[in-house]
Amino acid sequence: MSESSAGVAEHEADLAGDVDAVVRELRSDERFLLTTHENPDGDALGSLLALDSILAQLGKDSVMYLAAKEFPLPVEYRFLPMTEVFHDPPADVVDRTLVFLDCGNIDRTPAGFLRSPDAHVVNIDHHHDNTRFGTVNLVDVRASSTAEIVFSLARAIGARVTPEIASALYVGLVTDTGRFSYENTGAGTHRLAAELIEAGVDVNDTYRRLYERVPLEKVRLVARALEKIERRDGCGLALTYISKDDYAETGAGEDLTEGIIDHVRALEGTKVAAVVRDRNESAGAARKVSLRSTDGETDVSAIARRHGGGGHLRAAGFSTDLSYEEIVEAICAELDAGG
């Protein structure tokens, strides 16, 4: 067996043990609180909904929690059935098993009660920089998405993948793979998509809801962002800045910024793409920075971590009080130093 084959075998053996451990938790415990990271994306929300439905099939008492500040969700995700999400901790939260989905670091949740040292935590994720903060951890860095891991748990538990579960998981899969275009897309990703479609996903309807119901205010915001794109050729950075004035003058909210960075990363010759946007005063830090690596060499999650954030090798972000120019200088300095 080659060294690389041995590594794969070892990874799969460790992963099988972690899956078994999480399955035991989901079978043996009775009450759960499911949550995810702040500013949840399609993978976070889809995984949350799917696991909640899976636990309901097992007869478990499961509730979903997201802070009230996360609503309204980005317009792309408002069709998801999130009406039963708790915005405050249930009275018996100390007696519930906390399940974190798609959350690389427990500090990515602003809710203090979720970080109790006495909490029993199940951590299910695919980020390579996950800190393994759970009492039980299932972190598969080779998975395309957390949705893929939740699907494997459904199979291991023997749950029926209903059309509702399949649709939620498909949202996670299609968004976290960039519509099956990112490097985390493999043959297994397409096989999983086929299984979800066979389970009842309406592909056309899902695609239209995610990508073709764009409010006029978002179109105006995208146009403003595109007008402001600039290049820092010395370090291979392309970026744009969305200010409070841009929001006010277009009528758009922060929830309409999803996808803007994809326009920036498509610019030829870009090594790293960034979108810097002002945040409202109640959000804590003054600005949010989203990063994407386009060359396959720069680990933008390392840059994000050094500024208190995190993410994937190719997609990451952080919040900061630095000014726009200070942010640009900091990212360029990181890139000049090797990322």
Long-range contacts (C-beta under 8 A, 24 or more apart in sequence): 11-142, 15-138, 15-140, 18-136, 18-137, 18-138, 18-139, 18-140, 19-138, 19-152, 19-153, 19-156, 20-156, 21-136, 21-138, 22-122, 22-124, 22-136, 22-138, 22-153, 23-153, 23-156, 23-157, 25-97, 25-122, 25-136, 26-54, 26-55, 26-58, 26-60, 26-122, 26-153, 26-157, 27-58, 27-157, 29-60, 29-97, 29-120, 30-60, 30-61, 31-60, 31-61, 31-62, 31-92, 31-95, 31-96, 31-97, 32-60, 32-61, 32-62, 32-63, 32-96, 32-97, 32-98, 32-99, 33-62, 33-63, 33-64, 33-65, 33-86, 33-89, 33-90, 33-93, 33-96, 33-97, 33-98, 33-99, 34-62, 34-63, 34-64, 34-65, 34-99, 34-101, 35-64, 35-65, 35-66, 35-98, 35-99, 35-100, 35-101, 35-103, 35-109, 35-111, 35-114, 36-66, 36-100, 36-101, 36-102, 36-103, 37-102, 37-103, 37-104, 37-108, 37-109, 38-67, 38-70, 38-108, 38-109, 38-110, 39-70, 39-288, 40-66, 40-70, 40-73, 40-77, 40-102, 41-77, 41-102, 41-175, 41-176, 42-76, 42-77, 42-171, 42-172, 42-174, 42-175, 42-176, 42-210, 43-102, 43-145, 43-146, 43-147, 43-171, 43-172, 43-173, 43-175, 43-176, 44-101, 44-102, 44-103, 44-146, 44-172, 45-73, 45-77, 45-80, 45-82, 45-168, 45-171, 45-172, 46-80, 46-147, 46-168, 46-169, 46-170, 46-171, 46-172, 46-173, 46-175, 47-101, 47-102, 47-124, 47-145, 47-146, 47-147, 47-149, 47-150, 47-168, 47-169, 47-172, 48-101, 49-80, 49-81, 49-82, 49-164, 49-165, 49-168, 50-147, 50-150, 50-151, 50-154, 50-165, 50-168, 50-169, 50-172, 51-99, 51-101, 51-124, 51-150, 51-153, 53-162, 53-164, 53-165, 53-168, 54-150, 54-153, 54-154, 54-157, 54-159, 54-165, 57-159, 57-160, 58-157, 58-159, 63-90, 63-96, 65-89, 65-111, 65-114, 67-109, 67-110, 67-111, 69-110, 69-282, 69-283, 72-253, 72-255, 73-255, 74-255, 74-256, 74-257, 74-258, 75-213, 75-214, 75-215, 75-218, 75-255, 75-256, 75-258, 76-209, 76-210, 76-211, 76-258, 76-259, 77-171, 77-210, 79-209, 80-168, 80-171, 81-164, 89-113, 94-118, 94-119, 97-121, 97-122, 98-122, 99-124, 100-124, 100-125, 100-133, 100-134, 101-125, 101-146, 101-150, 102-126, 102-127, 102-145, 102-146, 102-172, 104-129, 104-130, 104-131, 104-310, 104-311, 105-129, 105-130, 105-131, 105-133, 105-310, 106-131, 106-133, 108-310, 110-284, 124-149, 124-150, 124-153, 125-149, 127-301, 127-310, 127-311, 127-312, 128-301, 128-312, 128-313, 129-301, 129-305, 129-310, 129-311, 143-184, 144-173, 144-176, 144-177, 144-184, 144-185, 144-186, 144-188, 144-189, 144-192, 145-172, 145-173, 145-176, 145-177, 145-184, 146-172, 146-176, 147-171, 147-172, 147-173, 147-176, 148-172, 148-173, 148-188, 148-189, 148-192, 151-192, 151-195, 151-196, 161-195, 161-196, 161-199, 162-199, 162-200, 163-199, 163-200, 163-201, 165-199, 166-196, 166-197, 166-199, 166-200, 166-201, 167-196, 167-200, 167-201, 167-202, 167-206, 169-196, 170-196, 170-197, 170-201, 170-203, 170-206, 171-206, 171-210, 174-206, 174-207, 174-210, 175-210, 178-262, 179-211, 182-314, 183-296, 183-314, 215-252, 215-256, 217-250, 217-251, 217-252, 217-253, 217-256, 218-252, 218-256, 220-250, 220-251, 220-252, 221-246, 221-247, 221-250, 221-252, 221-256, 221-257, 221-260, 222-259, 222-260, 222-263, 224-249, 224-250, 225-260, 225-263, 225-264, 225-275, 226-263, 229-263, 229-264, 229-267, 231-267, 231-269, 231-270, 232-328, 232-332, 233-269, 234-332, 234-336, 235-271, 235-272, 235-331, 235-332, 235-335, 235-336, 236-269, 236-270, 236-271, 236-272, 236-295, 236-335, 237-270, 237-271, 237-272, 237-273, 237-274, 237-328, 237-331, 237-332, 237-335, 238-264, 238-265, 238-267, 238-269, 238-270, 238-272, 238-273, 238-274, 239-264, 239-273, 239-274, 239-275, 239-276, 239-328, 239-331, 240-264, 240-274, 240-275, 240-276, 241-275, 241-276, 241-277, 241-324, 242-275, 242-276, 242-277, 242-278, 243-277, 243-278, 244-278, 247-278, 254-279, 254-280, 261-290, 261-292, 262-292, 264-292, 265-292, 265-294, 270-294, 271-295, 271-298, 271-335, 272-298, 272-300, 272-331, 272-335, 272-339, 274-327, 274-331, 276-324, 276-327, 276-328, 279-319, 283-319, 284-319, 285-319, 285-320, 285-321, 286-320, 286-321, 287-319, 287-320, 287-321, 287-322, 287-324, 287-327, 288-317, 288-318, 288-319, 289-317, 289-318, 289-319, 289-320, 289-327, 289-331, 290-315, 290-316, 290-317, 291-315, 291-316, 291-317, 291-331, 297-339, 298-335, 298-339, 299-339, 300-339, 302-339, 303-331, 303-334, 303-339, 306-334
